[in-house]
Amino acid sequence: MAPLFNLVWAVMALAPKVWLQSQDPYYPSDFGAQLVHTKPQINFNIVDGAPSPLTLDNLASLNAFGGKDTIYLTSVDDVTQNPTWLNGVKPDGNGKTNGATTCAVIINDRGSGNVDAYYMYFYANNQGNTVLGQEVGNHVGDWEHNMIRFQDGVPQAVWYSQHSYGQAFTYSSLEKQGLRPVGYSGKGTHATYATSGYRSLVPGFNLPQGPLEDETDQGTLWDPIASAYFYSYNAVSDSFTAYDGTSPTDWLQYLGNWGDEQYPDSDPRQDKIFGISQTAKYSSGPTGPRDKFLNRSEPPDAPVAEAIILAIVGHQGALASREEAELAGQLAAGATHHQPLNRNFLMTLLLFAL
C-alpha cells in the first residue's frame, strides 16, 4: 500500500482541471442539493416509506426499494421550464464552485504500487445533442469523470469519460497546466475530452467532425478538487472511507439513478425521431459513482480496439507506441457510463449522413 501522505498528495497535485464550454448554461452542481429538488420514484410513482428528507447520509436506504434502472431521483419541478437549480454553480476566478460540493475523488489503492484515482464530476442537468433539429438524450443528473492510473506514484495514463464510452491517453501525451492534465467539457453533455474544438461522437475515433458532435472550448476553468469530498475505496469489501473522517459516505452505496426515468411516449414532453427509441428527447438519468467500475484491471485477452479505447493520439497529434496504447487501455477494462446514444445507433447515423 502507498504511504497515505504521498498518495493523497499525488492525487491532489496531479488532479485534472476542466475547461467548461463557454456557451454551456449548465455548470457543475452540488450533488447533495440534488436531493432537495428530487423525490424517489419507481414506475413514476413516489416511493412510500422513503426517508424524508433525503440526504447524503441516508440515500442508500433507498436500495431496500430498488436498484439500478428501477428507482429514480425524479425532479419535483417540470424540467422543461428550466428551474434555476438545474444551472449549477459557475466556478469563480480560482475555479472553485463556492458553496457547492461538485466533485468526489475516490482512490483505489490496488496494491503493488498500483493506484487508480477517480475524479467524479456532477452536473444537475444534461442537455443532449441536436439531431435533425431535435435535442436527443436530455436527462436530469449527470456524472462524468476522469481517472488517473499511478504506478509507484508516477502517473501513467488518464481516462476521459464520454457518454456510454470514453478515451484513454498516456499522461505524457496530454495538455497540462503545470503537472495537472487538462480536460474539456462538452457543451450541455459534459462529456470530457482531452482536446478542444468539435469532437465527433462516433466511439473509438478522435475525429474533429462527424454526424454528431460535442463542442468544447476554453470557457470557464473549473478546478474540481477545490470543492470535493475525498474517499478511499476498498474493492474487497466494496466500501468507502472518507479521508477526513467526516464527509458523508452512505450516498456512495446508492444503487439507483440520479435523475428522472425516461418519459413514456404518452408524456407530452417526450419526442422521438421517426419513433426510434434511441432518439428520445428525454432519456433516463445515470447511476452514480459506485456503478462506474471502480476496480478496473487489465483485460486478459481483449485487444485494446475491442474495448473502444483511443490511446494512440496525444494532444500534439503524436503517435504513441503500442506499449503506451496498451497501458492506457488498462484504464477502461469494463468501463462504461450511462445510456444515451449507443454505438450502433451512432454508426447508423454516420452511414445515413454519408
Buried (B, 14 or more C-beta within 10 A) or exposed (E): EBEEEEBBEBBBEBBBBBBBBEEBBBBBBBBBBBBEBBBBBBEEEEBEEBEEEBBBEBBBBBBEBBBBBBBBBBBEBEBEEBBEBBBBBBBEEEBBBEEBBBBBBBBBBBEEEBBBBBBBBBBBBBBBBEBEEBBBBBBBBBBBBBBBBBEEBEBBBBBBBBBBBBBBBBBEBBBBEEEBBBBBBBBBBBBBBBBBEBBBBBBBEBEEEBBBBBBBBEBBBBBBBBBBBBBBBEBEEEEBBBBEEEBBBBBBBBBBBBBBBBBEEEEEEBBBBEEEEBBBBBBBBBBBBBBBBBBBEEBEEEEBEEBBBBBBBBBEEEEBEEEBBBBBBBBBBEBBBBBBBBBEBBEBBBEEEE
